[in-house]
Structures are given as structure tokens and as C-alpha cells.
Amino acid sequence: MPDAAPLAARHILVVADGDVPTREALEDAWPGWADGVAGVVAADGGYARAVALGFAPDVLVGDLDSLAPDQVAAAAASGVLVRRSRADKDESDTELALLEAVARGADRATVLGAFGGPRLDHALANVWLLGHPALAAVDVVLLDAGVRTRRLAAPASDGGPATLALPGRTGAVVSLLPLGGDADGITTRGLQYPLRDEPLRSGPARGLSNLRVAPDAAVTLRAGRLLVVELAR
């Protein structure tokens, strides 16, 4: 089967093989989370999870050790592009799925199934994918019914500070953690414990468990990268 043409729209849904909540639970926690989704990339067993959510994957990637051969055959027969990789690869299946999303022109990617399951190392590796150099120009969101995790990197494309809006329920927890090194020049708005052009150093947990006190909270960063973790409740 020939490769599919790059998708015209830019929001790609990536479904990994961790625990995935129902669409109703996701919509209740993060209204509009799937707006504009124009393509779906499944990472190995994430294919079955995507189908259970009512999504039709465009492409299936990974070593496919979490799917039965008849499931893979049925996916291919239905027109899904199957990109099978070797088992002894350097990349995780979720990483391959995100790279596929980039190859299809995504500037926004929402990842489901990145956190759950029995493997803490997989969950950590998925979070660390937010620092992947190939994803630097992509707005990647790791999403679950209880938590949304994103990256803020600075300087911005114009060389100035970068800002990330943090809309959501007042009283919900927002944690800001340096990603891959120190983060400098952090200023927050709408959080109970404000930062005013201050650093967060790698190691100390100072940015943990802040609270949103305004529905239009935001964070600005002058240099470095921040892991932004927001709880839904």
C-alpha cells in the first residue's frame, strides 16, 4: 500500500497503549480537547484503544507486539497504513507515533494513554518526550481525565519570553517543573503562589502544587523549559 499523503490539517491525535479514559470523561475534564482533530496515529496496542473511543486511526506504528496478528491484518485490510518496526529499536512506540505525527505536518498533537499502565519507566519516558528535539515546533499535550501535561520553552520564536495560557477551574493544582535543566525568568498570573521573574532550579520541588485562583491564569518564561502539569480537579 502506498504511503498516505500528509494530512492537510494540523491537529493529530496520538493514542498510546496506556490507560485511556472514556471520551465523556475527557470532555468533562477538558472541554473541547478533540477540537480540530484531523488524523489519528495509533502506537501499537493504542490502535484498539483508539477504536474503542470511536476514532478511526489513519496509521498504526510500532513493533506491534501488543496486538494479535488478526487485529493487524484487519487494520491493514480496512485501509490503515501499517508501519511495523523491529522489536529491538531505540525508540518507544509512542515516540514513533509522535514522529509520524510530525511527518504528517502536525503543529499540535494530543497524546492519550501516555501515563497509565504498570510501567513507571514508560510513563516517565512519555513525559520526557516533551523535550524531544524533533517536537520542538509542535504543541504536544499529554492528556488524561485527571491531568494535562504540556511544555513551555523559551525564548520564543521572536527571541523574547514565551507565554502559555493556563485556562481552567479555579482551585485546581498547577505544577511548574524545570525540564532538562534550570528554567529562568518565570512570571505567573492567576496562581496563588506567584513567581515574579524568578528561576526554578532542577532538583528542588519549589514549583510543585501551586493553585489556580483565576480561570485565565498564565505563565511566562524567559529561558529554559518548563513542564506544566495541570490537574482537572
N, C-alpha and C positions, 0 to 999 in steps of 0.2 A: 504494500500500500504506500503511495507517495506521501511525503510529509505534508501536514496541514499547513496552509498559508497562515502567516501571523495574523492574530486577531486584530480587528480594527480598533475596538475599544480597549481601554487600558486597565480596568479593574479585574484582576484574575483571582479566583478563589482557589486556594490550595488546601486539600484535605489530606491530613496525615493519619496514621493508624493508632493514635492515642484515643482516649475517651473523648467522644464528641456529643454535646448536648443536643436536645431537640431544637428545631428551628424556632418553635414557640418560646422556649427558654432563652434562646439567644436574642430574639426580638424583644422580649420583655426586659432583658438586661441592657441591650444596646440597640435601641430603635433605629431602623434604617441601616443596619450593619451590612446588608447584602445589596444595597442600592448600587446600581450600575454594574453588577457582576455580569461580565460578558463571556467568560470562559472559565472552565474548571480543570485543574490539574490534580490528579489523584496520585498519592505516593503509596504504592504497594497496597496493603490492606485498607488504606484510605479510600480505595475505589468502592468497596462495599459500604463504607460509612457514608460516602457522598451519595450513593444511590438511595440508601435508607433515608437520607434527608430530602430526597426528591430532586437532587441535582443530576444532570447527565454529564459525566466527565468527557472532555474532549481528548485527553491524553492520559495514559497510565504509565508511570515511570517507576523504576526500582528493580531490585533483584527478584521481586515477585514471589518471595518465599512465604508470604502471609496469605496468599490466595491459592485456591485449588486450581489445577490446570484447566478444568472445565469453566471456571469463572474467567480466567484469562482468555480462553478461546471464545467464550460468549461475548466478552467485551470487544475483542477484535472483530468478531462477526457483526457486531452492531455498529461498526464504524469508528470505534475508539482507536486512536493511534497508540500503539504499544511500544514503548521504548524500554526494552529489558536490558538491565546492566548485569555485569558479573557480580557474584556474591562477594568476592574479595576486592571490593572497591574502596577508595579512600573517602568517598562522600557518603553521607547518610541519604536514605530515600527522600526525606523531607528536603534536604539540601538540593538534591537533583530536581525535585519538583519546583522549588523556588527558582533554580537556574532555568528551568524550562519556561516558567512564567516570564522571566526576564527576556528570554529568547523570543517570546511571543509579544514583546512590546509593552509589558506591564510597567506602569509607573506607580501602581498601587496593588498590593497583594494582601489578602486576608487569609490567615492560616488557621484552620481548625484542627483539633487533635494534636496540638503541639505539647501539651502539658501532661495529660493523664497516662495511665498505664503503670506497670510495675517497675519501669526502668528510670530511675532518677537521672542517670547519665544521659539518656535520650532527651529528657525534658531540659536538662541544662544545655546540652548541645543545641537544641532547638532555639533556646533563648539566645545563645551565643551567635546563632546565625544572623541576628540583628546587626552584628558587627562585620558581616561578610563583605569584603570589598566589592564584590560583584553586585551587591544590593544597595550600594551607597546612594544611588539615584532613585531608589524605589521606596515608597511609603509602605512599610511592612507592618502589619498588625497581627499579633498572635492573640487569638480570641477564644474565650471560654465563657460560659454563662456567668461565672463568678469574677472573671478578671480579664482585663485588656492590657497588653504589654506592647509598648512601642519604643522607638529610638528617636532621640533628638541629637543631631550632630551639628557642630559649628566649627568654623564660620559657615555662614550661608553662602549660596552661590554668588551673591554680590559682595562677599568679603566681610559683611557685617554680622552681627549677632543673629542667631536662629531662634525662632519662637514657635512653640507648639501650644495650640489651644487644648484645654482640658475640660470640655463641657461634661456635665454630669450632675448626679444627685448631690446636694449639699449634705455634709456629714460623712460622705464616703471617703475611704482611705486612698491617698495618693502617695506613692513612694518614688523618690528620685535617687537613683543609684548610679555612680560613675561606672562607665562601661569601657573596659580595656585601658584604664589609666585615669588620672585625675581629670576632673571637669572644673572649668574656671568661669567666673563671671556669671553666676546663676542668680537670676532675679525672678521671683514668683509673684503672682497676683491671684487673690481669691483663695489662698491657703492659710490655715490657722497659724502655722509657724513659718513666717515669711523669711525668704532669703533676699538679700539686697546686694547684688553684685558680689556674691561670695563664692568660695570654692567648695566642692565636695571631693574629698581625697579618697583614693582607692584603699579600701580596708575598713575604716570606721563606718559605722552604720547610721551616721547622722541624718541622712535623708529618708530614713525609714519611717513609715506610718505618720505622714502628715495628714491633714483633713481638709477636704474641700469645704469652704464656707461661702462660696458664691458659685452659681451654676455656670458662670463664664470664666472660670479660673484659667490660668495660663502660666507657662514657664518660658523664660528667655535664657539663652546660653551663649557666651562669647567664644569659648574654646573647649574642645574635647567632645565627649559623647556621654549622654545620659540614657540610662534605662528607665523608662517611665512606666510604672506599674499602677494601674487603677483598679480598685475593687468596685464591683457593681453595687454592693450593699454595704 
